[in-house]
Amino acid sequence: MEKEEVKVQIPALFSAGRLDIEPGKLTGAVRVPQSKSMAHRALIMAFLSGDISLAKIQKENVSDDIRATEAALIKLSSADPKEEGPVIIDCKESGSTLRFLIPLVAVLGIHTRFIGSGRLPNRPVREYEKVFDGNGAQMIYVDQTGLSLPLEIRGRLLPGEYELPGNVSSQYISGLLMALSALEGPSRLRLTTELESRPYVDMTCQVMEEFGVHVAQEANGYYLAGLSRPSRKIPYDVECDYSQAAFWLVGNYLGAAVVLEGLPKKTFQGDRAIENLLSGLLSAEESSEKNALSVFEMDAKDVPDLVPVFSVAAAATGCETHIIHGERLRLKESDRIASTADMLKVLGADVTITDDGLIIRGKSIRRNGSVFSGGTINSYKDHRLVMASAIAAIGAKEKISILDPVAVEKSYPGFFEDYLNLGGRIYGINVG
């Protein structure tokens, strides 16, 4: 008889304000959650196809962000555009939910008020003002406080010609493309600058294709013929998330032995770049051992979510790493340039903040063994800082304490359960 696998459950103290993690190697197999980026898109296209269940979302280990999008779409499915409204949509702390649903409700003509929490009211959405101007929809900032939220959308967006800069969040582009696919008649989206974060827009187009909508790429933008509405007959299975797998891959770089199950071999997920980035770091270190100190450059333009955990790998590598084009990191759940630098300094790393990123002068974990000191890390309630700090414990000399660990609920609720099941030693301390 095969031995039944025993899953370790996270202690009830996980809801405490702090977790202590002892240094130690992690070993075993893990299956990361579904891609959060793809799940948002699949839910919206399933909604436009008339059945939200066409997006096959795993109910276990589902993130707060996906819950926010799913709840919003369920609410919108019963909304009547003829009613005065507004329909209240709580985006929680999810920037994707907010930016994807603003053009959607405008296309549907549903009077909607968006609210949110955390840093979300401070995150920009004003690029949509130019999109809506003269095209039938209106954005109203309710409190006139200078914040994005609360925000009301009135009117109805029509098919036509639209413009957006390509060097702001790709969520504007993805949101508008998905919304316009619900309209009869052609629409064109012209980009006024070079496109950044292209993998995310490519992912959007790929998911739209899965729901029967072809997006034609043009020299400076995208074209939708508007000949057929989104539709699909069988559920769309969202693939596993490389942005979450990146934490375990960096863990392996630091000395863990984690087998990742279910990762797609072919994917539009830009964060698969973590594999090449880690390989490049290792080559830079080998070059430094033979010659003068090598410099490895990481361009964060297309993969901003990788920066916190990649920085941990860079700090454990015997070379100098330059992270560039990371300006938009300042507008995430935390100012991720400042908060990542703060994390690295607590770990004893040599790091300098630049205008658009970081310079990290690392120490080789392969030559020196444990390279990080212990200490207490302020996660700034940023899920990616929490997980990056926990992974750093693999290469630490003493325990690492992480404040506000519950932030992982935003994207990877089962992260610490997986950490424990891989042999990690975690202790919760209720400081509140």
N, C-alpha and C positions, 0 to 999 in steps of 0.2 A: 504494500500500500504506500502510495506517495505521501510524503509528509506535507500536511497542509501548511501553506504559507501564512505566517502570522504577521499581520500589519500592526506596526506601532502607531498608536494614536497620539496626537499632540496633546500635552497636558492642558487642563482647563485654564492654567495660568497664562496661556498664550495671549489672552485678552489683557494681560498686564501691560504696563507701560515700558517694560524692558525685558530683554532676554540676554542671558549670558551663554556664550558658546565657547566650549573648551577646544583647544587645538586637537587635531586628529585627522586621520585619513578616512575618506569615504569610499565604500566599496559596495557594488551591487548594481541592480538594474532599475531604471526609472522611465516612466512614460510621461512626458511633459504635457500640459494642457493643449487644447486646440489653439491654433493661431488666433489671437485676439483681433488682429487686423482683418483677417479673412472672415472671422465670425461676424463682425460688424457689417461687413459688405454683404455677406450671405443672408443675414437677417433682413436687411433692407431690400435686397432683390427678391427674396421670398415673399416679403410683404407686398411688393409691387406685383408679384405674380398671383396674389390673392390668397396665399396660404403660408403663414409664417413658419409652419412646421416643415416646409420644404428645406429649411436650413436645419441640418442635423446637428444640434448642439447638445453636447454631453452635459447632463445635469450635475454630475459630480465635478468638483474642481472648477466650476464656472466662476469667472471673475466678476467683481462689482461693476466694471465698465460694461460688460456684455449684459448683465442683468438690467442695467439702466437703459440700454438700447432696446432690449426685448420688451421691457415694461412700457416704454414709450410707444413702440409700434403697436402693441396690443391696445393701448389707450387710443391711438389714432385710428385703429381699425374700426372702432365704434363711433368715431366722431362724425358729426354731420356738418359739412361746409355751410349749410344754410343757417345754422344756429349762430347767434351773435358771439358766443364764447366768452373769454378765451378758454381753450383747452390748456390745462397746466401740465407741462412736461418737466419733470425733475431729472436733470442730467447727472446728478450727484457730482462727482469730480471728473467726469469723462469728457475730455475735449473732443474725442472722435464722435461721441453721441451728439454733442452740440453742433459741431460743424457739419456733420452729415445730415442732420435732421432739419436744419434751418432752410436749405433750398427745397427739401422734400415737402415740408408743410406749405411752402410758398407755391410749389407746383400743384399741390392738392387743394389749395385755396382754403386751408383750415386756419382760422384765427387762433393763434397759439401764443402762450406765454412760457418762455424758457426760464427756469431757475436752476441753481446749482450751488455747490459748496466747495470748501477748500480754496485752492487758488483758481478754480475755474472762472469765477466772475472777473478775474484779472486777465484772463487769456484772450487775445484779440480775435475778433470776428468781423472787423469793419471792412474787410475786402469785399464782403457781400453787399455792402451799401452801393458800390458802383455797379455791381451786377444787377441789383434790383431797380436802380434808378431808371425810370422811364420804361420799365418792362412789366409793370402791373403789380408789383409787390412792394411792401414798405417795411422797414425796420424801425422800431420805436424803443428807445432806451427809457424804461419806465421811471426810474428814480432820478435820472439826470445827474448821476454821481460821477460819471466818467468811467464807470465799470461797464463791462459787457452785459451783465445780468443784474436784475431781471430784464428780459428782452421780449418784446412782442413782435410777431410777424402778422401782417394783414395783407389782403389782396391775393392775386393769383399770378404766378409767373407763367409766361407764354413761351412757345418755341421761338427760336430766333438766333441772332448773333450775339455772342457774349465774349468778354475779355477778362482775363485774370493774369496777374504776374506769376511767373513760374518759380520765383525765388522766395515765396512765402510758403506757409504750410501746404503740403500737397493735399491735405484734407479738404481744402476749398475746391480743388479741381475734382477730386474723387466724388465729393458730395454733390457737386453740380452735375457731373456726368450721370450719376445714378438717378438723380431727380429728373433730369431732362429725358431719360429713357422712358418715362411714364407718359410722355406727351405724344400726341399725333402730330406729325409734321417735323421737318428737318431742323436741326439745331447745330450750331458750330461754336466751339470754344477755342478762341485764339489766345495763345500765351504771349504776353508782351515782353517777357524776359526769358532767359534760359531756364529750363526746368531743373529744379533740385528734387531730391528724393524720388527720382524716376521709378525705382522699384515698387513704390507704393501705388503709383498710378498704373503701372503695368499690372499689378495685382488686381486693382479695381477692374480694369478692362477684361482680365482673364475671368474673374467671377461673373461679370456681366455677360460674357460669352456663354458661360455655363447656364445662364438663365435666358438664353435666346436673343441677346442683344449684341449686335456687332458694333464696335467702336472703331471707326476708321482713323488711323493716325495720319496727320498731315504734317507738312514741313514745320509749321509753327503752332500746332494744336491738334484738335480732335473734331470729328464730324459724326453726328448721329442722324441717320436717314429718317427715323421716326415712322417707319413703315409697320412695325408690330410692337405690341406691348411685351414686357417681360413675361416669360412663362417657363414652366418646367414640370415634368411628370413625376420624376422620382426625387427623393430627398438628396440634397447636396451635402456630402460628408466633408466637414472642415478638417484640414490636415493639422498635424502637430506643429507647434510654434518654435521656430528657430531662435526668436528673441529670448525665450525662456530656456531653451536648450543651451544657449550661450553660457549661462551660469555654470552648468555642469561641465561643459567643454573647457571653460577656464579652470574649473576645479581639477579636471584631469591634467591640465597644463601645470598645475601646482603640485600634482602628485597623487591625486585621487584615481580611482579605477571604476568609473561609472559607465555602465553600458546604457546608451540611450535607445529606447525602443520606439518604433513607429515613425521616425523622422522620414519625410519624403526624400527620395533620391533626386527627383526633379521638382523644382519649385520656383515660383515667382517671388518668394520671400527674400527681400534684400538682405535680411540679417543672417542668411547663410554665409555671408562674407566673414563671419567670425572665424570660420575654419582657415581661410586664406590669411586673415590677419594674424592669427596665432602662429601659423607656419612662417609668416614673414618676420615676426618677432624673433622666433628661434633662429632663423637664418642671420638676422642682424646680430644676435648675441654671438653666434659662431664666428661671424666676421670680426667682431670686436676682439675676440680671443686671439685672432691671428694678426690683426692690424691695429690701427688706431680705433678709438671708440666710434662705433657706427651709429648713425641716426636713422630711426625708422619713422615713417610718416603715416599717420592714419587720417584719412579724409572723412570727417564725420558728416559731410553734406548729405549722403544718402542713407547713412546708418546711425542716426543720433542716439537711438535707444541702446546701442552697444557700448557707449562711452563709459558709463560707470564700471561695468564689470571688466571691460577691456583694459581700463586703467589699472585695475588690480593686477592683471597679467603683465602689463608694461612695467609696473613697479617691482615685479619679481623677475625681471629680465636684465641681463647685463648689457644694456645699450641705452641710448637716449631716445625717447619717443616724443614726437611732436604730434599733437592732436590739433587739426586745423579745421576751419569752416564749421565751427560749432556754435555760431552765434545764437541759433534758435534754441539751443539747450537752456538758455536763460529763461525761457518761457514755458518750461515743462512743470511737472508737479513741484519741483523746486528749481532754483537756479542751479542747474546741474553742473555748470562749470565751477561755481563756487563750492557747492556741496560735495562734489567729487573731490576737489582739492582738499577740502576740510577732512574728508574721510581718509585720504591718503596721508595727510600730515599726522593724524592720530595714529595711523599704522606705522609711522616712522619713516615714510617715504620722502624723497626729495622731489618736490613739485613746485612749479611756478605757473601762475595764471597769466595768460596772454589775452590779447583783444578778442581772439576767436577760438580759444581753446586752452590747452595745457602743454607744458613741457615736463616730462617725467624722466628723471635720471635713476634708472633701476639698479637693483642688486640681483645677481643671478641666484635663483633658488636652487639651481642644479649644482652650483659650486659651494654655496654657503648654507644650504639647508634652510631652516626657517628664517625668513627675512623680515617678517612683520612683527612689530611690538604689539602688546595688548593695549587695551584702552576702551574708553566709552565713546561710541560714535553716535552723533546726532543724525538721524536719518532724514530729518526735515519732513517726516511723513511721506517720503518718496519711496514707493515700492521697489524701484530698481536700486536705490541706495541700500535698502535693507538687505536685499539678496546679495548684492556685491560684497557687503560687509561680512555676511555669513560665509561666503565662499573664501574670503581672505583668511578666515580662521584656519583653513587647511594649512596655510603657510605661516602661521603665527607662533610666537614663542610662549605667549600667555593668553589667557582668555580674552575674548572680545565681547563687550557689552553693546547692545544695539537698542537705542531708544525708539519707541513707537513702532515695534515690529509688525503690528496688526495692519500696517500699510500694504502688506503683500496681498491682502484681500482684493486689491484693485486689479491685479492681473494674474496672480498665481496663488490662490488660497491654500493649496496643499503643499506649498514649498517646504515648510518646516516639518510636515509629516514625512515628506520624501527625505528630507535631511536626516531625520531620526532613523528612518528605515534603512538608510545607507550607513548607519553606524555613528552618526553625529551625536555629540553630547550637548544637550541644550537644557538650560535651567531658567525657569521664569521667575521673576521677582516682581511682586506687586508693589509699585512705588506710588500708586495713586489712591 
